[in-house]
């Protein structure tokens, strides 16, 4: 027995590792937590995306406001053009982020599915039998089978771990400087401020008498004040939006790309391994 253990210690170690791994895959609770983390991230992304679209809507309304001075017409909303362009670009980033989170959720559902676990279980059982029982001219097939099983094991644990890596990196490294909840509240505040200016402008137009409207035609200070009101309403909004772009690109695009690189490196290393 001692001789057998000493002679096959590497095979026994590999057998123990694969058995423990497949037991964890079937019984471990990391899957439920990983799914919850992705669901929370997706819900958060939807909320931020909704805030961005709401801001885009009120800015578009403001851009329809025009002032008429003698000899020329100026759109008050033109001062909001840069912000509106940035919000539209941010909307594209959020769309890409939600797509990335949706794909992650699909992959997570795939590797945590019972069918995948059963395939993995059968593969590990066959692998352990094949470790100690050899067949004639089985070298090539055995090597390919072992590599496929190890890739399945890697995917089974690596994909759920993406959620944990995202959560840990956000809470410990990103959140202190780029807090999504606070940034989203700031965006909502900007939207409300622009809405108030829009509402005030519309009410003034409705309540103005014919004589007041004639006077306004030549009152440049009135329009200067309106431009200032809009400028103050969107003050710092560019900073909030850029901060959100940084967070979501890092969490939902950069980290998944890094994972794909690690996955590519792992698979390439597995298939380039020499037979033991």
N, C-alpha and C positions, 0 to 999 in steps of 0.2 A: 504493500500500500504506500509506504513511504517512498519507495523507488518510483512508483507511478506518479505520485504528486510532484516529486522533484523533476521527473522527466517531462511532465505535462503542466507545469505550474502556469505557463503563459496561457495555455488553452483553458485551464480551470479559472484563471483570473478573467479571461474574456467571457467565458460562460457565465460567471457570476455577475459581471457587469451587464450583460445583455438581459439576463433574467430579472435583475433588479430594475433595469430601465423599463422593461415591458410591464412589470407590475406597477411601477409608478405611472406609466402611461394610461393604464386602465383604471387605477384607483385614486390618483392624486387629484387634489382640488385646485391646482393652478389654472385649469382650463376655465372654470367658472369665473375666477377672478380676472383672468385675461380678457374674457368676453365682456365683463362688466367695464373694464378699463377702456376697451375700444368703444363700447356703447356710450360711455360718458364723454369720451373725446369727440365722437361723432355728434352727440347732442350739443356739446359746447360749440363745435364748428358751425352747426346749423344756426345756433343763436347768434353767433358773431356775423355769419353770412347774412342773416335777416336784418341785423343792425346796419350793416353796410348798405344793403339794398334800400332800407328806409332812409338812410342819409342821402343816398343817390336820388331818391324820389323827391325829397324836399329841396335839394339843390337844383334839380331839374325844374321844379316849380318856380324857384327863385330866378332861374335863368330866363324865364318867360316874362319877367317884369322889366318893363322899359321905361326910360325917362326921356322926355322930349324937351330939349332946350332950343332956343332959337338957332336955326341953321343946321342942327345936327341932332341925331338920336343915339342914345347910349343905353345898352342893356346893363342893368345893375348886376345881373347874374354873371356878367363876364369876369368879375373879380373872383367868382367861384369856379371858373373853368379848370384851373390847375388841380383844385381839390376834387372836383368831379372826375377828372381824368384818372387821378390816383385811386379814387374809390372804385372806378370801373376795373382798373388793373388789379386792385385788391380782391375784387369779386372773382376774377379769373383765378387768382391764387387760392381763394377759398374753395372754388369749384374743384381745382386740382387736389386740394387737401382732402376734401370730402370723398373724392374718387379714390384716393390712396387709402383712406380709412375703410371705405367700402370693400376694396380689394383685400385689405388685410383681414377684414372680418370673414370674407369668403374663404381665404386660405386657412384661417383659424377653424372655421366650421368643417373644412375638409379634413384637416389632420386630427381633429378631435372627434370625428364621426366614428360610430361603432364599427362600421365596415373597415375603416382604416386601421383601427386598433386590432381587429380580428386578423387582418392580413399581416399586421406587424407581429402579432402573437404567433401565428403559424410560421412566419418567416424566421423568428427567433428560435422556435422549437426545431425546425429543420436545420438551422445553422448550428445549434448545439449538438444535434445528432451527427451532422457532417464534420464537426470538429474532431470527433473521436472515431467515426466510422468512415473509412475511405472506400471508394469504388474504383474500378479500373478505368483509367483514362478520364478521370473527372476533374483534372487540374483546371482547365479553362473555365468550365461551367461553374465549378466551385468558387473560383476567384471572382467571377462576375456576380454570382449570387450573394456572396459575402459583402461585396461593395454596395450592392443595391440595398441590402438590409441595413447597413450602416447609414446610408443616405436617408432611408425612411426613418430611422431612429433620430438622426440629426434634425430632420424637418419636424418630427413629432414634438420635440422640445424647443427647438429654436424659434419657430413661428409664434408660439404663445409667449416666449420670452421677449419678443419685440415690444409687446404691450408694457411689460415691466420696465424695460430699458427706457421707453418713452416716458413712463410715469416717473421713474427715479430721476432721469436727466432733467425733466421739467421742474419737479418739486425741489430738487437740491441745487440745480445749477442755473436754470432759466427763470423760474418764478420770482426769485428775489428782485430781479431787475425788470423782467417782462411778465407781469401778472396779467393773464388773459382776462380774468374777471374785471379787474380794475380798468384795463384798457377798453374793454367793451362798454363799461359804464360811462367812460369818457366819450366814446363815440355816440352813445345814446344821448348824452348831455349836449353834444354838438348838434345833433339832429333836432333836439327840442329847442335849442337856442335859435337855430335857423328857422324852425317852424314858427316861433314867436315873432320873429322879424317879418316873415311872410304874412302872418295873420295881421300884424299891426299895419303893414303896408296896404293890404286889401281893405281893411276896415277904414283906413284913412281915405282911400279912394271912394269908398261907398258913402262916407259921411261928409265928404267935401262938397261945398256948394259950387255952383258954376263959377262964381267970382274967385273962390279959393283955387280952383283948378287953373284959372287964367293967371293968378298970381304965382302959382307953383311953376308955371312955364318959365318964369324969369327968376326964380329963387334957386340959385345954384347951391346955396348953403343947405337947403332941404335935401338935395340929392347927395351932397357930400356927406351929410349925416347918415343917409341910408347906406351909402357905400361903407362908411365906418361901422355901422351896425352889423352889416354882413361880415365884414372883416373880423370884428371882435367875436362874432358867433362861431367862426371857423378857426379861431386862434388855436394853435397847437394841434389841430386835427391831423395835419400831415405827420407830425411826430407819432401820434397814437397809431395811425394806420401803418406807418413804416415799421413800428415796433411789432404790431400784429403780424405783418408780412414775415418779419424775421422769425418769430416764434413758430408760425405754421409751416414755413419752408423747412426749418430745422427739424421739427417734430415729425411731420408727415411726408416729407420728400427726401431730405438729406439722410436721415437715419435709415429709412427703408432702402435707399440706394446703397448705403454702407452695408446693410444686411445682405443685399443681393451680391455685393462684391465678396463678402465673407463666404456666402453660399457657393459662389462660383469657385473661389479658391479652395474650399473644402472638397467639392466634388472633383475638381481637377486633381487635387492631392490624392484623393482616394483612388482614382483611376490611374494615377501615375505611380502608385505604390508597387513595389516589387513583391513578389510572392514570398511569404515567410517559409 
